[in-house]
Amino acid sequence: GKHLQAYVDNLNKLLPGSGLESLKLEEIVCKAQGGVFNNAGQILNHNLYFTQFCKGGKALVDGALKAQIIKQWGSFEVFQAEFVAKGVGLFGSGWVWLSAKKDGELVITQEPGASNPITQGLKPLLTFDVWEHAYYLDFQNRRAAQLEALWQIIDWSIIEERYK
């Protein structure tokens, strides 16, 4: 969309002379500050966001990710409720993430603005966009309703693959 293209255009203008030109996007996000960080972060966040959906969604099947969710939260429903609560509770604009630590433990984080859990050494798995532009046209100020609706289109095979 237009938002994502604007981030790409802005990053392409800001990168020359930054010393970060030859780095991968994830590396730029981890090393940059200011405008370069904001635009690179939003590109990474949106790329992970848009590639996790499919029409009708795909269920989370038995596997390592589901087992870890059950181990940590007791049930998928408890995990979902905590994830939505973190998304609703994030003040202002940003992202709510399910990420993995190096040992496979899962963590739900609130990332303000363009931030991404990769900057904390975490592996990002699943994200919901809680910037107003992501939900306002369809849900007005009902952020929780938008977050609940997104569960219906998650392709859990993508999230499971990211977890490996």
C-alpha positions, 0 to 999 in steps of 0.5 A: 500500500501507500504507507509501505511504499512511502517507507521504502521511498524514504529509506532509499533517500536516507540510506546513502552516506549512512554507512548502512547501505550494504546491510540486510534490512534486519541489520539496519533495524538493529543498528540504525537510529532516527529516520533510517530506523523508523523507515527500515523498521516499518518496512520490516514490520509490514513485510512480516505482517502482510506475509502472515495472512491468507484468505480464510486463515490456516489453523495452528496444527500440532507441532513445536509452536503449538506445544510451546504456546500450550506449555507457557499459557496453558491453552491457545485461548489464554495466549490469544487473550493475553496477545489481544490485551497487550495490543489493546494496552499499547499506548499510541501507535505500534505493534504487538508481537509474539517472538521467540527467545534463542531457547524457544521460549515465547514472549509477547511484546509491545513495540511502540512506533517502528520498533521490532523485537529483533532489536532485543535479540528476539525472533519475530513470529507473529504481529498485529499492527495497532497503528490507527491507520490499520484499523480505523476505517473498518473498526473506528476506535475499536482496536480490540475488535480489529485484533480479534478479527485478525485471528481469522486470517492468520496462516499459522504454517507461516508462523510455525516456519518462522519458529523453526 
